[in-house]
Amino acid sequence: MIIREACVGNFIEAKNAEDLGAERIELCENLYEGGTTPSYGTVKKVLEKIAVPTLVMIRPRGGNFCYSPAEIVIMIEDIILFKKLGVKGVVLGVLTPNNKIDYPLLKRLLRETSGMEVTFHKAIDEVANPANEVVNLVELGIDRILTSGGAKTALEGTEILNEMIKIANNKIKIVVAGGVTVEKFEEVRLKIPSTEFHGKKIVGNLN
């Protein structure tokens, strides 16, 4: 089964994505900053009114993916809050100042996500070679990696994405992202044989 995950910035966009046939939703705010954690009220309303599975972004601000102690506390509190609310899964990513995955922090966050699905998001595209991280993320029990293969778009990152899919060997999902619009979806799918794809316009214009 092919999953088209629509990246949305509010309740209205989430509802429109569902109506247009998205199989899953990534719920954020501030998409112009790459997506940040949505409000409690937004998450609650989406869970009440929208039937397709929804994953919630855990990111306290835009910018880099290296977080202060206070921001880490915020991320943990948001995970705990959304878990109590019944959120299916979260989307997160943490790096060190030299753009390596911050595995000690990631493990700390994962202690709070027990019972939830976890996607490591496009922070991985800041890493020197995303493919080298696949096995480590599998071992931690991460469910998905959201990536454009270290490139601006999925099509530009085709070679690395296909390498990641091969390494993943069905032990972790590689969610293909970066310019995956409804118009380009078939081209991307033919060149990158994943089963999960992600985009703001993957099922059409959500406004």
C-alpha positions in Angstrom: 0.0 0.0 0.0 1.2 3.5 -0.9 1.0 6.1 1.8 0.7 9.8 0.9 1.4 11.8 4.0 0.2 15.4 3.8 2.2 18.0 5.7 -0.3 20.5 7.1 -0.1 23.6 9.2 -3.6 23.8 10.8 -6.9 22.1 11.3 -8.4 23.4 8.0 -5.5 22.0 6.0 -5.7 18.7 7.8 -9.4 18.4 6.9 -8.8 19.4 3.3 -6.0 16.8 3.1 -8.3 14.1 4.3 -11.0 15.1 1.8 -8.4 15.0 -1.0 -7.4 11.4 -0.1 -4.3 11.6 2.0 -3.6 8.4 3.8 -1.8 10.1 6.7 -1.2 13.6 8.1 1.8 15.2 9.6 0.4 18.0 11.8 2.6 21.1 12.4 2.5 24.9 12.7 4.7 27.5 11.1 5.4 25.6 7.9 7.4 28.6 6.6 9.9 27.7 9.3 9.9 24.0 8.4 7.2 23.1 10.9 7.0 23.5 14.7 4.8 21.9 17.4 1.1 22.6 16.9 -1.1 23.8 19.8 -2.9 21.4 22.1 -6.2 22.7 20.8 -5.3 22.0 17.2 -4.1 18.5 18.0 -7.2 17.7 20.0 -9.6 18.9 17.3 -7.8 17.0 14.6 -8.0 13.8 16.6 -11.7 14.4 17.2 -12.7 15.3 13.6 -10.2 13.6 11.3 -10.2 9.8 10.8 -6.9 9.3 9.0 -3.8 8.6 11.2 -2.1 11.8 12.4 1.5 12.2 13.4 2.4 15.4 15.4 5.6 17.4 15.0 7.7 17.9 18.2 9.9 20.9 17.4 9.9 23.9 19.8 11.1 26.4 17.2 12.4 26.9 13.7 16.1 27.1 12.9 18.6 24.4 13.7 18.0 21.1 15.4 20.4 21.6 18.4 18.3 22.4 21.5 18.9 24.0 24.8 18.1 22.3 28.1 14.9 24.4 28.4 13.8 23.4 24.9 14.5 19.8 25.7 12.1 20.0 28.7 9.5 21.6 26.4 9.8 18.7 23.9 9.4 16.1 26.6 6.4 17.9 28.1 4.8 18.1 24.6 5.4 14.3 24.0 3.8 13.5 27.4 0.9 15.8 26.8 0.1 14.4 23.3 0.6 10.8 24.4 -2.1 11.4 27.1 -4.3 12.9 24.4 -4.0 9.7 22.3 -1.7 10.9 19.5 -0.7 7.9 17.3 2.9 9.1 16.7 5.4 12.0 16.8 7.9 13.4 14.4 11.2 14.7 15.8 14.9 15.1 15.1 17.9 16.2 17.2 21.4 17.1 16.1 24.7 18.1 17.8 26.3 21.5 17.0 28.5 19.7 14.3 25.4 18.2 12.6 25.6 14.7 13.8 22.5 12.9 15.2 22.4 13.6 19.0 21.9 10.0 20.0 22.0 10.5 23.8 19.2 13.1 23.5 17.3 11.0 21.0 17.3 8.1 23.4 16.1 10.4 26.2 13.1 11.5 24.1 12.4 7.9 23.1 11.9 7.0 26.7 8.8 9.2 26.6 7.4 7.9 23.3 6.8 4.3 24.4 3.7 3.0 22.6 3.8 5.8 20.0 5.2 5.7 16.5 8.3 7.8 15.9 9.5 9.4 12.7 13.0 10.9 12.6 12.4 14.0 10.4 14.4 15.9 7.8 17.0 17.0 10.4 18.8 13.9 9.0 19.3 15.8 5.7 21.8 18.0 7.6 24.0 15.0 8.4 27.0 14.4 6.1 25.7 11.0 4.9 22.1 10.2 5.9 22.4 6.6 4.6 25.0 5.9 7.4 22.4 6.5 10.1 19.8 4.1 8.9 21.0 1.1 10.8 21.5 3.1 14.1 17.9 4.4 13.8 16.6 0.9 13.2 18.4 -0.4 16.3 16.7 2.4 18.4 13.3 1.3 17.2 12.5 4.3 15.1 9.6 3.6 12.7 10.3 6.0 9.9 12.9 8.4 8.5 11.6 11.4 6.7 14.2 12.5 4.1 15.0 13.9 0.7 18.3 12.1 0.7 20.3 15.1 1.8 19.2 17.1 -1.2 16.7 19.9 -1.7 14.2 17.6 -3.5 13.5 13.9 -3.6 14.4 13.7 -7.3 17.8 15.4 -6.6 18.3 12.9 -3.8 17.2 9.8 -5.7 20.6 8.0 -5.4 20.9 8.4 -1.7 17.2 7.7 -1.1 17.4 4.4 -3.0 20.5 3.5 -1.0 18.7 4.2 2.2 15.7 2.1 1.1 18.1 -0.8 0.3 19.9 -0.5 3.7 16.5 -0.2 5.5 15.5 -3.6 4.1 11.9 -3.2 5.3 13.1 -2.8 8.9 12.3 0.9 8.9 10.2 3.0 6.5 11.9 5.7 4.3 9.4 8.5 3.8 10.3 10.3 0.7 10.1 14.1 0.9 11.1 17.2 -1.0 9.0 18.6 -3.8 6.7 15.6 -3.9 3.6 17.3 -5.3 0.5 15.7 -6.8 1.8 16.6 -10.2 5.2 15.0 -9.6 4.1 12.1 -7.5 4.1 9.4 -10.2 7.6 10.4 -11.4 9.0 10.3 -7.9 7.3 7.0 -7.1 8.7 5.4 -10.3 12.3 6.5 -9.5 12.2 5.9 -5.8 10.5 2.7 -4.9 9.3 3.5 -1.4 5.8 2.9 0.0 5.6 6.2 1.9 5.8 9.7 0.5 5.4 13.2 2.1 4.6 16.7 0.9 2.7 19.9 1.5 0.9 19.5 -1.9 1.1 15.7 -2.3 -2.7 15.4 -2.7 -3.2 19.0 -4.0 -3.5 22.5 -2.8 -4.8 22.4 0.8 -5.8 26.1 1.2 
